[in-house]
Amino acid sequence: MTSRQSNNQWSGGIAAHTAPKKFRVQKSAGKFLASIFWDPEGILLIYYLPKGQTINVEYYSSLLVQLKDILREKRRGKITKGFLFLHDNAPYHRAFANQ
């Protein structure tokens, strides 16, 4: 049997009336972005970016303010000398916040 013959669908005998099923492709729900902040004690904040919004300096600044408030509430008295903040996969951006 040649490779061309092996690729053909068998059309004789019992299976002649049962062609392979074709599945409909459904449109996906789309992409979404979640910002997740955690420490060794657990998750601090999960925030989903609203549909149609992009991450800009205003969005990210407000997200960091929310994180600061949650740190004060959940880790009261545990952060005395500051903390290190790691941005994973964060490229360099040229956005500056007006102060």
Distance bins in CASP14 RR format, pairs under 12 A and 6 or more apart:
PFRMAT RR
TARGET T0000
AUTHOR 0000-0000-0000
RMODE 2
METHOD distances of the structure
MODEL  1
1 7 0 0 0 0 0 1 0 0 0 0 0
1 8 0 0 0 0 1 0 0 0 0 0 0
1 10 0 0 0 0 0 1 0 0 0 0 0
2 8 0 0 0 0 1 0 0 0 0 0 0
9 15 0 0 0 0 1 0 0 0 0 0 0
9 16 0 0 0 0 0 1 0 0 0 0 0
9 18 0 0 0 0 0 1 0 0 0 0 0
9 19 1 0 0 1 0 0 0 0 0 0 0
9 20 1 0 0 1 0 0 0 0 0 0 0
10 16 0 0 0 0 1 0 0 0 0 0 0
10 18 0 0 0 0 0 1 0 0 0 0 0
10 19 0 0 0 0 0 1 0 0 0 0 0
10 20 0 0 0 0 0 1 0 0 0 0 0
11 17 0 0 0 0 1 0 0 0 0 0 0
11 18 0 0 0 0 0 1 0 0 0 0 0
11 19 0 0 0 0 1 0 0 0 0 0 0
11 20 0 0 0 0 0 1 0 0 0 0 0
12 18 0 0 0 0 0 1 0 0 0 0 0
12 19 0 0 0 0 0 1 0 0 0 0 0
29 51 0 0 0 0 0 1 0 0 0 0 0
30 51 0 0 0 0 1 0 0 0 0 0 0
30 52 0 0 0 0 0 1 0 0 0 0 0
31 48 0 0 0 0 0 1 0 0 0 0 0
31 49 0 0 0 0 1 0 0 0 0 0 0
31 51 0 0 0 0 1 0 0 0 0 0 0
31 52 0 0 0 0 0 1 0 0 0 0 0
32 46 0 0 0 0 0 1 0 0 0 0 0
32 47 0 0 0 0 0 1 0 0 0 0 0
32 48 1 0 1 0 0 0 0 0 0 0 0
32 49 1 0 0 1 0 0 0 0 0 0 0
32 50 0 0 0 0 1 0 0 0 0 0 0
32 51 1 0 0 1 0 0 0 0 0 0 0
32 52 0 0 0 0 0 1 0 0 0 0 0
32 53 0 0 0 0 0 1 0 0 0 0 0
33 46 0 0 0 0 0 1 0 0 0 0 0
33 47 0 0 0 0 1 0 0 0 0 0 0
33 48 1 0 0 1 0 0 0 0 0 0 0
33 49 1 0 1 0 0 0 0 0 0 0 0
33 50 0 0 0 0 1 0 0 0 0 0 0
33 51 0 0 0 0 0 1 0 0 0 0 0
33 52 0 0 0 0 0 1 0 0 0 0 0
33 53 0 0 0 0 1 0 0 0 0 0 0
33 54 0 0 0 0 1 0 0 0 0 0 0
33 55 1 0 0 1 0 0 0 0 0 0 0
33 59 0 0 0 0 0 1 0 0 0 0 0
33 60 0 0 0 0 0 1 0 0 0 0 0
33 63 0 0 0 0 0 1 0 0 0 0 0
33 89 0 0 0 0 0 1 0 0 0 0 0
34 43 0 0 0 0 0 1 0 0 0 0 0
34 45 0 0 0 0 0 1 0 0 0 0 0
34 46 1 0 1 0 0 0 0 0 0 0 0
34 47 1 0 0 1 0 0 0 0 0 0 0
34 48 1 0 1 0 0 0 0 0 0 0 0
34 49 1 0 0 1 0 0 0 0 0 0 0
34 50 0 0 0 0 0 1 0 0 0 0 0
34 55 0 0 0 0 0 1 0 0 0 0 0
34 63 0 0 0 0 0 1 0 0 0 0 0
35 43 0 0 0 0 0 1 0 0 0 0 0
35 44 0 0 0 0 0 1 0 0 0 0 0
35 45 1 0 0 1 0 0 0 0 0 0 0
35 46 1 0 0 1 0 0 0 0 0 0 0
35 47 1 0 1 0 0 0 0 0 0 0 0
35 48 1 0 0 1 0 0 0 0 0 0 0
35 49 1 0 0 1 0 0 0 0 0 0 0
35 50 0 0 0 0 0 1 0 0 0 0 0
35 55 0 0 0 0 1 0 0 0 0 0 0
35 59 0 0 0 0 1 0 0 0 0 0 0
35 60 0 0 0 0 1 0 0 0 0 0 0
35 62 0 0 0 0 0 1 0 0 0 0 0
35 63 1 0 0 1 0 0 0 0 0 0 0
35 64 0 0 0 0 1 0 0 0 0 0 0
35 66 0 0 0 0 1 0 0 0 0 0 0
35 67 0 0 0 0 1 0 0 0 0 0 0
35 87 0 0 0 0 0 1 0 0 0 0 0
35 88 0 0 0 0 0 1 0 0 0 0 0
35 89 0 0 0 0 0 1 0 0 0 0 0
35 90 0 0 0 0 0 1 0 0 0 0 0
36 42 0 0 0 0 0 1 0 0 0 0 0
36 43 1 0 0 1 0 0 0 0 0 0 0
36 44 0 0 0 0 1 0 0 0 0 0 0
36 45 1 0 0 1 0 0 0 0 0 0 0
36 46 1 0 1 0 0 0 0 0 0 0 0
36 47 0 0 0 0 1 0 0 0 0 0 0
36 48 0 0 0 0 1 0 0 0 0 0 0
36 49 0 0 0 0 0 1 0 0 0 0 0
36 63 0 0 0 0 0 1 0 0 0 0 0
36 67 0 0 0 0 0 1 0 0 0 0 0
36 88 0 0 0 0 1 0 0 0 0 0 0
37 43 1 0 0 1 0 0 0 0 0 0 0
37 44 1 0 1 0 0 0 0 0 0 0 0
37 45 1 0 1 0 0 0 0 0 0 0 0
37 46 1 0 0 1 0 0 0 0 0 0 0
37 47 0 0 0 0 1 0 0 0 0 0 0
37 63 0 0 0 0 1 0 0 0 0 0 0
37 64 0 0 0 0 1 0 0 0 0 0 0
37 66 0 0 0 0 1 0 0 0 0 0 0
37 67 1 0 1 0 0 0 0 0 0 0 0
37 68 0 0 0 0 0 1 0 0 0 0 0
37 69 0 0 0 0 0 1 0 0 0 0 0
37 70 1 0 0 1 0 0 0 0 0 0 0
37 71 0 0 0 0 1 0 0 0 0 0 0
37 74 0 0 0 0 0 1 0 0 0 0 0
37 75 0 0 0 0 0 1 0 0 0 0 0
37 83 0 0 0 0 0 1 0 0 0 0 0
37 85 0 0 0 0 1 0 0 0 0 0 0
37 86 0 0 0 0 0 1 0 0 0 0 0
37 87 0 0 0 0 0 1 0 0 0 0 0
37 88 0 0 0 0 0 1 0 0 0 0 0
38 44 1 0 1 0 0 0 0 0 0 0 0
38 45 0 0 0 0 1 0 0 0 0 0 0
38 46 0 0 0 0 1 0 0 0 0 0 0
38 67 0 0 0 0 0 1 0 0 0 0 0
38 70 0 0 0 0 0 1 0 0 0 0 0
38 71 0 0 0 0 0 1 0 0 0 0 0
38 74 0 0 0 0 0 1 0 0 0 0 0
38 75 0 0 0 0 0 1 0 0 0 0 0
38 85 0 0 0 0 0 1 0 0 0 0 0
38 86 0 0 0 0 0 1 0 0 0 0 0
38 88 0 0 0 0 0 1 0 0 0 0 0
39 45 0 0 0 0 0 1 0 0 0 0 0
39 67 0 0 0 0 0 1 0 0 0 0 0
39 70 0 0 0 0 0 1 0 0 0 0 0
39 71 0 0 0 0 1 0 0 0 0 0 0
39 74 0 0 0 0 1 0 0 0 0 0 0
39 75 1 0 0 1 0 0 0 0 0 0 0
39 78 0 0 0 0 1 0 0 0 0 0 0
39 79 0 0 0 0 1 0 0 0 0 0 0
39 83 0 0 0 0 1 0 0 0 0 0 0
39 84 0 0 0 0 0 1 0 0 0 0 0
39 85 0 0 0 0 0 1 0 0 0 0 0
39 86 0 0 0 0 0 1 0 0 0 0 0
40 75 0 0 0 0 0 1 0 0 0 0 0
40 78 0 0 0 0 0 1 0 0 0 0 0
40 83 0 0 0 0 0 1 0 0 0 0 0
41 71 0 0 0 0 0 1 0 0 0 0 0
41 74 0 0 0 0 1 0 0 0 0 0 0
41 75 1 0 0 1 0 0 0 0 0 0 0
41 78 0 0 0 0 1 0 0 0 0 0 0
41 79 0 0 0 0 0 1 0 0 0 0 0
42 70 0 0 0 0 0 1 0 0 0 0 0
42 74 0 0 0 0 1 0 0 0 0 0 0
42 75 0 0 0 0 0 1 0 0 0 0 0
43 67 0 0 0 0 0 1 0 0 0 0 0
43 70 0 0 0 0 0 1 0 0 0 0 0
43 74 0 0 0 0 0 1 0 0 0 0 0
44 63 0 0 0 0 0 1 0 0 0 0 0
44 64 0 0 0 0 0 1 0 0 0 0 0
44 66 0 0 0 0 1 0 0 0 0 0 0
44 67 1 0 0 1 0 0 0 0 0 0 0
44 68 0 0 0 0 0 1 0 0 0 0 0
44 69 0 0 0 0 0 1 0 0 0 0 0
44 70 1 0 1 0 0 0 0 0 0 0 0
44 71 1 0 0 1 0 0 0 0 0 0 0
44 72 0 0 0 0 0 1 0 0 0 0 0
44 73 0 0 0 0 1 0 0 0 0 0 0
44 74 1 0 0 1 0 0 0 0 0 0 0
44 75 0 0 0 0 1 0 0 0 0 0 0
44 79 0 0 0 0 0 1 0 0 0 0 0
44 83 0 0 0 0 0 1 0 0 0 0 0
44 85 0 0 0 0 0 1 0 0 0 0 0
45 62 0 0 0 0 0 1 0 0 0 0 0
45 63 0 0 0 0 1 0 0 0 0 0 0
45 64 0 0 0 0 0 1 0 0 0 0 0
45 65 0 0 0 0 0 1 0 0 0 0 0
45 66 1 0 0 1 0 0 0 0 0 0 0
45 67 1 0 1 0 0 0 0 0 0 0 0
45 68 0 0 0 0 0 1 0 0 0 0 0
45 69 0 0 0 0 1 0 0 0 0 0 0
45 70 1 0 1 0 0 0 0 0 0 0 0
45 71 0 0 0 0 1 0 0 0 0 0 0
45 73 0 0 0 0 0 1 0 0 0 0 0
45 74 0 0 0 0 1 0 0 0 0 0 0
45 75 0 0 0 0 0 1 0 0 0 0 0
46 63 0 0 0 0 0 1 0 0 0 0 0
46 66 0 0 0 0 0 1 0 0 0 0 0
46 67 0 0 0 0 0 1 0 0 0 0 0
46 70 0 0 0 0 0 1 0 0 0 0 0
47 53 0 0 0 0 0 1 0 0 0 0 0
47 55 0 0 0 0 0 1 0 0 0 0 0
47 59 0 0 0 0 1 0 0 0 0 0 0
47 60 0 0 0 0 0 1 0 0 0 0 0
47 62 0 0 0 0 1 0 0 0 0 0 0
47 63 1 0 0 1 0 0 0 0 0 0 0
47 64 0 0 0 0 0 1 0 0 0 0 0
47 65 0 0 0 0 0 1 0 0 0 0 0
47 66 1 0 0 1 0 0 0 0 0 0 0
47 67 0 0 0 0 1 0 0 0 0 0 0
47 70 0 0 0 0 0 1 0 0 0 0 0
48 63 0 0 0 0 0 1 0 0 0 0 0
49 55 1 0 0 1 0 0 0 0 0 0 0
49 56 0 0 0 0 0 1 0 0 0 0 0
49 59 1 0 0 1 0 0 0 0 0 0 0
49 60 0 0 0 0 0 1 0 0 0 0 0
49 62 0 0 0 0 0 1 0 0 0 0 0
49 63 0 0 0 0 1 0 0 0 0 0 0
50 59 0 0 0 0 1 0 0 0 0 0 0
50 63 0 0 0 0 0 1 0 0 0 0 0
52 59 0 0 0 0 0 1 0 0 0 0 0
53 59 1 0 0 1 0 0 0 0 0 0 0
53 60 0 0 0 0 0 1 0 0 0 0 0
53 62 0 0 0 0 0 1 0 0 0 0 0
53 63 0 0 0 0 0 1 0 0 0 0 0
54 60 0 0 0 0 0 1 0 0 0 0 0
54 93 0 0 0 0 0 1 0 0 0 0 0
54 95 0 0 0 0 0 1 0 0 0 0 0
55 61 0 0 0 0 0 1 0 0 0 0 0
55 62 0 0 0 0 0 1 0 0 0 0 0
55 63 0 0 0 0 1 0 0 0 0 0 0
55 64 0 0 0 0 0 1 0 0 0 0 0
55 90 0 0 0 0 0 1 0 0 0 0 0
55 91 0 0 0 0 0 1 0 0 0 0 0
55 93 0 0 0 0 1 0 0 0 0 0 0
55 95 0 0 0 0 1 0 0 0 0 0 0
56 62 0 0 0 0 0 1 0 0 0 0 0
56 63 0 0 0 0 0 1 0 0 0 0 0
56 93 0 0 0 0 1 0 0 0 0 0 0
56 94 0 0 0 0 0 1 0 0 0 0 0
56 95 1 0 0 1 0 0 0 0 0 0 0
56 96 0 0 0 0 0 1 0 0 0 0 0
56 97 0 0 0 0 1 0 0 0 0 0 0
57 63 0 0 0 0 0 1 0 0 0 0 0
57 64 0 0 0 0 0 1 0 0 0 0 0
57 93 1 0 0 1 0 0 0 0 0 0 0
57 94 0 0 0 0 1 0 0 0 0 0 0
57 95 1 0 1 0 0 0 0 0 0 0 0
57 96 1 0 0 1 0 0 0 0 0 0 0
57 97 1 0 1 0 0 0 0 0 0 0 0
57 98 0 0 0 0 1 0 0 0 0 0 0
57 99 0 0 0 0 0 1 0 0 0 0 0
58 64 0 0 0 0 0 1 0 0 0 0 0
58 65 0 0 0 0 0 1 0 0 0 0 0
58 95 0 0 0 0 1 0 0 0 0 0 0
58 96 0 0 0 0 0 1 0 0 0 0 0
58 97 1 0 0 1 0 0 0 0 0 0 0
58 98 0 0 0 0 1 0 0 0 0 0 0
59 65 0 0 0 0 0 1 0 0 0 0 0
59 66 0 0 0 0 0 1 0 0 0 0 0
59 93 0 0 0 0 0 1 0 0 0 0 0
59 95 0 0 0 0 0 1 0 0 0 0 0
59 97 0 0 0 0 0 1 0 0 0 0 0
60 66 0 0 0 0 0 1 0 0 0 0 0
60 67 0 0 0 0 0 1 0 0 0 0 0
60 87 0 0 0 0 0 1 0 0 0 0 0
60 90 0 0 0 0 1 0 0 0 0 0 0
60 93 0 0 0 0 1 0 0 0 0 0 0
60 95 0 0 0 0 1 0 0 0 0 0 0
60 96 0 0 0 0 0 1 0 0 0 0 0
60 97 0 0 0 0 1 0 0 0 0 0 0
61 67 0 0 0 0 0 1 0 0 0 0 0
61 68 0 0 0 0 0 1 0 0 0 0 0
61 95 0 0 0 0 1 0 0 0 0 0 0
61 96 0 0 0 0 0 1 0 0 0 0 0
61 97 1 0 1 0 0 0 0 0 0 0 0
61 98 0 0 0 0 0 1 0 0 0 0 0
61 99 0 0 0 0 0 1 0 0 0 0 0
62 68 0 0 0 0 0 1 0 0 0 0 0
62 69 0 0 0 0 0 1 0 0 0 0 0
62 97 0 0 0 0 0 1 0 0 0 0 0
63 69 0 0 0 0 0 1 0 0 0 0 0
63 70 0 0 0 0 0 1 0 0 0 0 0
63 87 0 0 0 0 0 1 0 0 0 0 0
64 70 0 0 0 0 0 1 0 0 0 0 0
64 71 0 0 0 0 0 1 0 0 0 0 0
64 85 0 0 0 0 1 0 0 0 0 0 0
64 87 0 0 0 0 0 1 0 0 0 0 0
64 97 0 0 0 0 0 1 0 0 0 0 0
65 71 0 0 0 0 0 1 0 0 0 0 0
65 72 0 0 0 0 0 1 0 0 0 0 0
65 97 0 0 0 0 0 1 0 0 0 0 0
66 72 0 0 0 0 0 1 0 0 0 0 0
66 73 0 0 0 0 0 1 0 0 0 0 0
67 73 0 0 0 0 0 1 0 0 0 0 0
67 74 0 0 0 0 0 1 0 0 0 0 0
67 75 0 0 0 0 0 1 0 0 0 0 0
67 83 0 0 0 0 0 1 0 0 0 0 0
67 85 0 0 0 0 1 0 0 0 0 0 0
68 74 0 0 0 0 0 1 0 0 0 0 0
68 75 0 0 0 0 0 1 0 0 0 0 0
68 79 0 0 0 0 0 1 0 0 0 0 0
68 82 0 0 0 0 0 1 0 0 0 0 0
68 83 0 0 0 0 0 1 0 0 0 0 0
68 85 0 0 0 0 0 1 0 0 0 0 0
69 75 0 0 0 0 0 1 0 0 0 0 0
69 76 0 0 0 0 0 1 0 0 0 0 0
70 76 0 0 0 0 0 1 0 0 0 0 0
70 79 0 0 0 0 0 1 0 0 0 0 0
71 77 0 0 0 0 0 1 0 0 0 0 0
71 78 0 0 0 0 1 0 0 0 0 0 0
71 79 1 0 0 1 0 0 0 0 0 0 0
71 82 0 0 0 0 1 0 0 0 0 0 0
71 83 1 0 0 1 0 0 0 0 0 0 0
71 85 0 0 0 0 0 1 0 0 0 0 0
72 78 0 0 0 0 0 1 0 0 0 0 0
72 79 0 0 0 0 1 0 0 0 0 0 0
72 83 0 0 0 0 0 1 0 0 0 0 0
73 79 0 0 0 0 0 1 0 0 0 0 0
75 82 0 0 0 0 0 1 0 0 0 0 0
75 83 0 0 0 0 1 0 0 0 0 0 0
79 85 0 0 0 0 0 1 0 0 0 0 0
87 93 0 0 0 0 0 1 0 0 0 0 0
END
